[in-house]
Amino acid sequence: MKNPESLSQSSNRPNPNPLPTDKMVTGPGGATSKKRQRAAALAANSSTTTSASRPCAAIIIDSPTSHADLNKPNPLPHKPHDPSLPSFNDVASADVILRLSVDPTAADHSPDDVVLYLHSACLRRCKYFAALLSDRWQQHQDDAVSAAAPYRINLEVPPAPGSIEARIAVLQLLYSDDFASAINTVTAAIELLPVALELLFEECVLRCVRFLEAVPWTEEEESRVLALVPLLSEDESKDLLARVSGTNNSSEEMLYGLITSVIHNPNMAYVKAFVAKLLREFSSRDSAERVLERAFQSTFHVVKESMEDYSSPGVRGDHNETEAIQRLNLHTAMTNGRHLLWLVERMIELRVADAAVKEWSEQPAFAADLQRAFRDDAWRNIVPGLPGVLLRCTAKLSSAIASGTILVAAQVRKKLVNDWLPVLIVCKDNISPLTPNNRPLYLDLEETFLKIISTLPMLDAQELLQQCLVFSTRTFDDCPHLVMAFNTWFRRAARPPQGN
């Protein structure tokens, strides 16, 4: 029989501490490895109600003892066992009497101990009992009667609910290879695993880990599994950790992948609503902001590049080929413009659109490309909705600024109006007659621009208001927003200078 020190050479798990050569082993240090001690301490965590616990202490007495000295427990149900092995809890053939006793120092301990009649041949399947029952730790007796008497072992059990039942279940498995019947639920695996670790029952540990790795967990079960991971070796825990441990940016990459899939696939209205909900409920607002900004930049780049190619074509050759490329550019701008609008709405909803506003306000070249494109007629029969899509992006961002949802510097507000006001004017002048869908959009954007202008310094407001004269109509009643804007400016201009 191997001694306890030799166990460390055949297993990566810490072996039991060497037993003293005295007759009796007492205290938590006896035959208890560090890993087993941690497992015992966590045994309480494996049940729904936790309480203070301490490591099991084994007491082995090598002295003559008759079976009548211990009360015979009620018959315990046991699983099918190997016919070549003795029966579990068989009084007649037992050579080891094991008493499971609750820690007497615990205030809520049960007074009832459990006595089991076991067999050393089966107990030695786990390394803890193999070491405990080895010749090195048993006191040799000259008396033949004493030598034939069963050994008595006492194991202190933590006072957590189910602790004794879990140990009995693990001990029964020493008599059977029917692990599938015992380890058939996540709860069972979680309750048996710390006991198997405590007793160094490697086969049971492996079966519990394999079962836990292969089945789904509830959130509560996941927390209990993670509490057991520190007790496992690296090889045992790696598959469990792979399910719950991501890389540093795995959440952002997953979210970006979802957004990319949604915005680049047609007929995804329901999926878009689902992803929008994920974004609203995402745990890290900073991560959501980074992902949305990344998608915004990528999509906006495609729109700008497409309109640049359309407005300044570099194609030389067949006219039909040139026309086909121009149509493709417009369709690309239209498709990605819709994606861009959805992204802008999500960013405003989450109040993370500051970067988008700054980017939108620094587009003089893009605004110039749009003005050139919308002065032509080619786009009307290809993508008639393109001006509306891009102006809706502008309107969403401008409204967020005017309402205070997005706070940006006065210079950013001025540049936004300065770049996009000419685009609005060109759209109004070249899309005739105004459709019922476009008219409210134009009027709303006019009013929003005038609100933003009212927040600027007087000289900046004066410069931009002069460009807004095109908002006027034949009657003052049709353009009250313009009348109010000029009245506000003149009222402020009439106020005497304040301060020094």
C-alpha positions in Angstrom: 0.0 0.0 0.0 1.3 3.4 -0.9 2.0 5.8 1.9 0.4 9.3 1.8 3.6 10.9 0.6 3.6 8.7 -2.5 0.1 9.8 -3.5 1.4 13.1 -4.6 3.5 11.3 -7.3 0.4 9.7 -8.9 -2.1 12.6 -8.7 -2.0 16.4 -9.2 -4.4 16.8 -6.4 -2.8 17.5 -3.0 -2.6 14.3 -1.0 -3.8 14.0 2.7 -1.4 15.4 5.3 0.6 12.5 6.9 -1.3 11.0 9.8 0.4 10.9 13.2 1.5 7.6 14.5 -0.7 8.0 17.6 -3.7 5.7 18.1 -6.2 8.4 17.4 -6.3 11.2 14.8 -8.1 14.3 16.0 -8.6 17.9 14.8 -9.1 19.3 11.3 -5.5 18.7 10.3 -5.6 14.9 10.4 -5.4 13.2 7.0 -6.8 16.4 5.4 -5.2 18.0 2.3 -5.5 21.7 1.7 -7.8 21.1 -1.3 -9.9 18.8 0.8 -10.1 21.4 3.5 -11.3 24.0 1.0 -13.8 21.5 -0.3 -15.2 20.9 3.1 -15.5 24.6 3.7 -17.5 25.0 0.6 -19.7 22.1 1.2 -22.2 24.4 2.8 -22.2 26.6 -0.3 -23.4 23.7 -2.3 -26.8 23.7 -0.6 -29.4 26.4 -0.7 -28.9 27.4 2.9 -25.3 28.1 4.0 -23.9 28.0 7.4 -20.5 27.9 9.1 -18.5 24.7 8.6 -15.1 23.4 9.2 -13.1 20.6 7.5 -13.9 17.0 8.3 -11.8 15.4 11.0 -11.2 11.6 10.7 -10.8 9.6 13.9 -9.6 6.0 13.4 -9.4 3.7 16.4 -7.5 0.4 15.9 -9.0 -1.5 18.9 -11.2 -4.5 19.4 -14.8 -3.5 18.9 -17.9 -5.6 18.4 -20.7 -4.6 16.0 -23.0 -4.4 18.9 -21.1 -1.4 20.3 -22.7 0.8 17.7 -26.4 1.3 17.0 -27.4 -0.2 13.7 -28.8 2.5 11.4 -32.0 2.2 9.5 -31.4 0.3 6.2 -30.2 2.8 3.6 -31.2 2.6 -0.1 -28.3 1.9 -2.3 -27.7 1.8 -6.0 -26.8 -1.4 -8.0 -23.3 -2.5 -7.2 -20.7 -4.7 -8.7 -21.5 -8.3 -7.7 -17.9 -8.9 -7.0 -17.9 -6.2 -4.3 -19.5 -6.5 -0.9 -22.8 -4.8 -0.2 -23.0 -1.3 1.0 -23.8 -1.0 4.8 -23.6 -4.8 5.3 -23.1 -5.5 9.0 -22.1 -9.1 8.6 -19.1 -8.5 6.3 -18.0 -5.0 7.2 -14.4 -4.5 8.3 -14.8 -0.7 8.8 -17.4 1.1 10.9 -17.8 4.7 9.9 -19.6 7.2 12.0 -20.7 10.5 10.3 -21.2 13.1 13.1 -22.1 16.7 12.8 -19.7 19.2 14.2 -20.7 19.3 17.9 -19.6 23.0 18.2 -22.2 24.1 15.7 -25.3 25.7 17.2 -27.7 24.2 14.7 -26.2 20.7 14.4 -28.3 17.7 14.4 -27.8 15.3 17.3 -28.3 12.2 15.2 -25.1 10.6 13.9 -25.1 8.1 11.1 -23.2 4.8 11.4 -22.2 2.9 8.3 -20.8 -0.6 8.0 -18.3 -0.5 5.2 -15.5 -2.4 3.6 -11.9 -1.3 3.2 -11.6 -2.9 -0.2 -14.2 -0.5 -1.5 -13.1 2.5 0.6 -9.6 2.3 -0.9 -11.0 3.4 -4.3 -10.6 6.9 -3.0 -7.2 8.1 -2.0 -8.3 9.6 1.3 -9.4 6.3 2.8 -6.5 4.5 1.0 -4.1 6.6 3.0 -6.1 6.4 6.2 -6.3 2.6 6.1 -2.8 2.0 4.9 -0.5 -0.2 7.1 1.6 2.8 8.0 -1.2 4.4 9.9 -2.8 1.3 11.5 -1.5 0.1 14.8 -0.6 -3.6 14.5 -2.2 -5.9 17.0 -0.8 -9.2 18.1 -4.2 -10.3 19.3 -5.9 -12.3 16.5 -9.3 -11.2 17.8 -8.3 -7.6 17.9 -6.9 -7.8 14.4 -10.1 -9.3 13.1 -12.3 -6.6 14.6 -13.5 -3.8 12.3 -11.8 -0.4 12.4 -13.8 2.5 13.7 -13.6 5.8 11.9 -15.3 9.0 12.8 -15.8 11.8 10.3 -17.0 15.2 11.4 -19.5 16.6 8.9 -20.1 20.3 8.3 -23.6 21.3 9.7 -24.9 22.4 6.3 -28.2 20.9 5.2 -27.6 17.8 3.0 -24.0 17.3 4.1 -24.5 13.9 5.5 -26.7 12.8 2.6 -24.0 13.9 0.1 -21.4 11.9 1.9 -23.5 8.8 2.0 -24.2 9.2 -1.7 -20.5 9.4 -2.5 -19.7 6.5 -0.3 -22.3 4.4 -2.1 -20.6 5.2 -5.4 -17.5 3.4 -4.0 -19.6 0.2 -4.2 -20.9 0.9 -7.7 -20.0 2.2 -11.1 -23.5 3.5 -11.7 -22.4 7.2 -11.7 -25.0 8.1 -14.3 -27.9 7.3 -11.9 -26.3 9.4 -9.0 -25.0 12.3 -11.1 -28.0 13.1 -13.2 -28.8 16.7 -12.3 -26.7 19.9 -11.9 -27.7 20.0 -8.2 -26.6 16.5 -7.6 -23.2 17.1 -9.3 -22.7 20.3 -7.3 -23.5 18.6 -4.0 -21.3 15.5 -4.7 -18.3 17.3 -6.2 -16.9 18.9 -3.0 -17.3 15.7 -1.1 -15.5 13.8 -3.9 -12.7 16.4 -3.8 -12.6 16.1 0.0 -12.2 12.3 -0.1 -9.9 12.4 -3.2 -12.4 10.2 -5.1 -10.9 11.1 -8.5 -13.3 9.1 -10.6 -16.3 10.8 -9.0 -14.7 14.2 -9.4 -14.2 13.5 -13.1 -17.8 12.4 -13.6 -19.2 15.4 -11.8 -17.0 17.8 -13.8 -17.9 16.1 -17.1 -21.6 16.3 -16.3 -21.4 20.0 -15.3 -19.5 20.8 -18.4 -22.1 19.2 -20.7 -25.4 20.5 -19.4 -27.0 24.0 -19.2 -27.0 25.9 -15.9 -29.3 28.4 -14.3 -27.8 31.7 -13.1 -27.8 30.4 -9.5 -26.2 27.1 -10.5 -23.5 28.9 -12.4 -22.6 30.8 -9.3 -22.3 27.6 -7.3 -20.2 26.0 -10.0 -17.8 28.9 -10.1 -17.5 28.7 -6.3 -16.1 25.1 -6.8 -13.7 26.0 -9.6 -10.8 27.1 -7.2 -10.9 23.6 -5.7 -10.2 21.9 -9.1 -7.0 21.5 -11.0 -6.3 23.5 -14.1 -7.2 20.6 -16.4 -10.4 19.9 -14.5 -11.6 23.4 -14.5 -10.6 24.6 -18.0 -13.7 23.4 -19.8 -16.0 24.9 -17.1 -14.2 28.2 -17.3 -14.3 28.3 -21.1 -18.1 28.6 -20.8 -18.1 31.6 -18.5 -14.8 33.4 -19.2 -14.5 35.7 -22.3 -11.6 37.7 -23.6 -11.1 41.4 -22.6 -13.2 42.6 -25.5 -15.3 39.6 -26.3 -18.6 41.4 -25.3 -17.9 44.3 -27.6 -16.9 42.1 -30.5 -20.1 40.1 -30.0 -22.2 43.2 -29.9 -20.5 44.7 -32.9 -21.1 41.5 -34.8 -24.8 41.6 -34.0 -25.1 45.2 -35.1 -23.2 44.5 -38.3 -25.4 41.4 -39.1 -28.6 43.4 -38.5 -27.8 46.5 -40.5 -26.4 44.6 -43.5 -29.3 42.2 -43.9 -32.7 43.1 -45.4 -36.1 42.5 -43.8 -34.6 42.5 -40.3 -37.1 44.8 -38.5 -37.8 42.4 -35.7 -34.1 41.6 -35.2 -33.3 45.3 -35.2 -35.8 45.8 -32.4 -34.2 42.9 -30.5 -30.7 44.3 -30.9 -31.9 47.7 -29.9 -33.3 46.2 -26.7 -29.9 44.5 -26.0 -28.2 47.8 -26.4 -30.6 49.5 -24.0 -30.0 46.8 -21.4 -26.3 46.3 -22.0 -24.4 46.3 -18.7 -21.6 48.7 -19.8 -22.7 52.0 -21.3 -19.1 52.7 -22.3 -18.8 49.5 -24.3 -22.1 50.1 -26.0 -20.8 53.6 -26.9 -17.6 52.3 -28.4 -19.4 49.7 -30.4 -22.0 52.1 -31.8 -19.3 54.7 -32.6 -17.3 52.0 -34.5 -20.3 51.0 -36.5 -21.3 54.6 -37.1 -17.8 55.5 -38.4 -17.7 52.5 -40.7 -21.2 53.1 -42.2 -20.8 56.8 -42.5 -17.5 56.2 -44.4 -19.3 54.1 -47.0 -22.0 56.7 -47.5 -19.5 59.6 -47.9 -17.4 57.5 -50.3 -20.4 56.6 -52.4 -21.6 60.1 -52.8 -18.1 61.4 -53.5 -17.8 58.8 -56.3 -21.2 59.8 -57.6 -20.6 63.5 -57.6 -17.1 63.3 -59.1 -17.0 60.2 -61.2 -13.6 59.1 -62.3 -14.8 56.5 -64.8 -13.7 56.9 -68.4 -15.2 54.7 -71.2 -18.6 53.3 -72.1 -21.5 55.5 -71.1 -23.6 52.6 -70.1 -20.9 51.3 -67.8 -20.6 54.8 -66.2 -24.3 55.0 -65.7 -24.3 51.5 -64.1 -21.6 52.5 -61.7 -23.4 55.7 -60.8 -26.6 53.8 -60.0 -24.6 51.5 -57.8 -23.1 54.4 -55.9 -26.5 55.8 -55.3 -28.0 52.5 -54.1 -25.0 52.0 -51.8 -25.4 55.4 -50.3 -29.2 54.8 -49.9 -28.8 51.4 -48.2 -26.1 52.5 -45.8 -27.9 55.8 -45.2 -30.8 53.8 -43.7 -28.3 51.9 -41.6 -26.8 55.1 -40.5 -30.2 56.5 -39.4 -30.8 53.4 -37.3 -27.4 53.8 -35.6 -28.0 57.5 -34.9 -31.4 56.7 -33.3 -29.7 54.1 -31.1 -26.9 56.5 -30.1 -29.3 59.2 -29.2 -31.5 56.8 -27.3 -28.5 55.8 -25.1 -27.2 59.4 -24.9 -23.9 58.5 -26.5 -24.1 60.5 -29.7 -21.6 63.2 -28.8 -18.9 61.8 -31.2 -21.5 61.4 -33.9 -22.6 65.0 -33.6 -19.0 66.2 -33.9 -18.4 64.0 -36.9 -21.6 65.2 -38.6 -20.6 68.8 -38.0 -17.3 68.5 -39.8 -18.5 67.5 -43.2 -18.1 70.5 -45.6 -16.9 68.2 -48.4 -19.7 65.7 -47.9 -22.3 68.5 -47.8 -20.9 69.9 -51.0 -21.2 66.5 -52.7 -24.8 66.2 -51.6 -25.6 69.7 -53.0 -24.1 68.8 -56.4 -25.9 65.5 -56.5 -29.3 66.9 -55.5 -29.2 69.6 -58.1 -29.2 66.9 -60.8 -32.2 64.8 -61.8 -30.5 61.5 -62.2 -31.1 60.3 -58.6 -34.8 60.9 -58.6 -35.8 57.7 -60.4 -33.1 55.7 -58.7 -33.1 56.6 -55.0 -35.9 59.2 -54.5 -35.7 58.7 -50.7 -32.0 59.5 -50.3 -32.4 63.2 -49.4 -35.0 62.3 -46.8 -32.8 59.7 -45.2 -29.8 61.9 -44.8 -31.9 64.9 -43.6 -33.5 62.7 -41.0 -30.1 61.8 -39.7 -29.4 65.6 -39.5 -32.8 66.2 -37.9 -32.3 63.5 -35.2 -28.9 64.9 -34.2 -30.0 68.5 -34.3 -33.1 67.8 -32.2 -31.0 66.1 -29.6 -28.8 69.2 -29.5 -31.7 71.6 -29.3 -33.4 69.6 -26.5 -30.2 69.3 -24.4 -29.9 65.5 -24.8 -26.5 66.1 -26.4 -24.3 68.9 -25.1 -21.7 70.2 -27.4 -19.7 73.4 -27.7 -21.1 76.5 -29.5 -18.5 76.1 -32.2 -19.7 72.5 -33.0 -23.4 73.7 -33.0 -22.4 76.5 -35.5 -20.5 74.2 -37.8 -23.4 71.7 -37.9 -25.9 74.4 -39.0 -23.4 76.0 -41.3 -22.7 72.7 -43.2 -26.2 71.3 -43.4 -28.3 74.4 -43.9 -27.2 74.6 -47.6 -28.1 70.9 -48.1 -31.6 71.6 -46.6 -32.0 74.6 -48.9 -31.0 72.6 -52.0 -33.4 69.8 -51.1 -36.3 72.2 -50.7 -35.5 74.0 -54.0 -35.0 70.9 -56.1 -37.6 68.4 -54.8 -40.8 69.8 -56.2 -43.6 69.5 -55.3 -42.9 68.7 -51.6 -44.4 65.4 -50.7 -46.5 65.0 -47.5 -43.7 63.0 -46.0 -41.0 65.6 -46.8 -42.8 68.7 -45.8 -43.0 68.1 -42.1 -39.3 66.9 -42.2 -38.2 70.2 -43.8 -40.3 72.4 -41.5 -39.1 70.5 -38.4 -35.5 70.8 -39.5 -35.9 74.5 -40.2 -37.3 75.1 -36.7 -34.6 73.0 -35.1 -31.8 74.9 -36.9 -33.4 78.2 -35.8 -33.4 77.0 -32.2 -29.8 76.0 -32.4 -28.9 79.4 -33.9 -30.6 81.1 -30.9 -28.0 79.4 -28.7 -25.1 81.0 -30.5 -23.3 84.3 -29.9 -25.0 87.2 -31.5 -22.5 87.6 -34.4 -22.7 83.9 -35.3 -26.4 84.0 -35.1 -26.6 87.1 -37.3 -24.5 85.3 -40.0 -26.6 82.2 -40.1 -30.0 83.9 -39.8 -29.4 85.7 -43.0 -29.0 82.3 -44.8 -32.4 81.3 -43.3 -34.4 83.9 -45.2 -35.4 81.2 -47.7 -37.6 79.7 -44.9 -40.0 82.6 -45.4 -43.3 82.2 -47.3 -45.9 84.6 -48.7 -47.6 85.0 -45.3 -46.1 85.3 -41.9 -48.6 82.7 -40.6 -46.8 80.0 -42.7 -43.4 80.6 -41.1 -43.9 81.6 -37.5 -40.6 79.9 -36.5 -38.7 82.3 -38.7 -40.6 85.3 -37.4 -39.8 84.3 -33.9 -36.2 83.7 -34.6 -35.6 87.2 -36.0 -37.7 88.9 -33.3 -35.6 87.1 -30.7 -32.4 88.3 -32.3 -33.5 91.9 -32.7 -34.7 92.0 -29.1 -31.3 90.8 -27.9 -29.5 93.2 -30.2 -31.5 96.1 -28.7 -30.4 95.2 -25.2 -27.5 97.5 -24.0 -24.1 95.8 -23.7 -23.7 94.0 -20.4 -20.6 94.0 -18.2 -17.3 95.8 -19.0 
